[in-house]
Amino acid sequence: MGTFSPNRKQAIWNVARNCAMHRQKGTCKNQFGDPICNECKFYLHKYGTFTQSDAELMMMQAEGSMYSNDIVARRLIILPAIFILCTLIIPWMCSELGDTPPPAAVIEEHHNIEQTLDTVALMMRVNADVNGDRKINCIDAAVHFYQYYPLESRHLVRIISNRNPATGMHHLFNSVLSDGVMHYIEPQAQHSGHRLYHMTHVWGSRYNPSLNRDVTNDYAKYIRGGLR
């Protein structure tokens, strides 16, 4: 978006999101870029000079953020119901089987992880490049996972680096602290079609957890709004 000031960038992003929202709701049925768009106050090209590819990319990201918000809104309704069912049914099942149910905190973090993996997959599909290197890779995935993890639990998340010349591993991923246990998460798991998301499940023997290094602060500059 050129050399626009941060406030102007935010204003243009708001324009893109309004455009995406109206087309998503069906209140605007025009294709982006039609001549009639010049009469609309939510048309990007009225507020700056953009290449067609930059404008299309911004609109894809705006549409993706709208879709992501829809996912979150639906889960705000669905997840509490699932959580209530789990807290009622799992203890009953375990009492019948003579076993101990998992702590509620573990169940909640599992939902948070899966919800965030869905959002990361969406951002990867719309090529949301966090560091401007024109590549969509593990850097983008790890930063997105941190950035979109539920705010109230984000302090439990870190960005982790693992470099192992012996196995060719040079990777960025995330950790999540749950009930005193650190879980190492492959943020591209859902995007790559993996059913399980722990690093050991995805990478097997190529992954040596003893080489993990916390690099969260190194990537803070790519996290929208900074570390929170």
C-alpha positions, 0 to 999 in steps of 0.5 A: 500500500505504498507509503501511506501513513498507518492511519490512512492504511487502516482507513483503506483497510476499513473501506476494503472490509466494508466492500467485502461485507456488502458483497457478502451480505448481498447488498452489493451484487456488482463484481469488484472493478465494474464501472459502477464501483466508481460511484461507491464510497467503498471502492478502493481505487477512489482512495489511492493508486493500487495495481490491480493485483494489490487491490485484488489481494487486499480484497481477498484478505478482506473477504477472508477476514469476514469469513474468519469472523463468521467462523468465530461468531458461529463458534461463540454459539456452538463451543459453549454448548459443546463445552457444557455437553463435555462437562456433563457427559464425559464425567458420567462416562468416566464414572461408568468406566472407572476413569478420570476425565480430562481437566476442563482447561485441557478441553477448552485449549483443544477447542482454541487450538482447533479454532485457530488452526481453521483460521490459519488455514483460511489465511494461508488460502488467501496468501496472507503474507505477514513479512512481505517476502512474497512467500507463504510458508511456516513464518506466516502460519506461526505468526497467524496462529499467535495473532488469531489465538483467542485473546484471553489465552494468547499469553499461553502461546509462543512462536518456536523455531527448530533447526536440525541440520541432521534431519533437514528440519528448519521450521517455525511453529507454535507452543501452547501451554495447557494445564501445565503441559507444553504442547508443540503445534504444527500451525499448518496442520489443518491447511495441509490436511493432517488430522492430528496437529502435534509436531511429533504427529506431523514430522515424526523422527525429523523433529527433535524437541530438544532443539526448540527455541522460543523466538516470539520476540523476534517475530513481534514486528510481524504481529498486527498491533504488536505483542499483547 
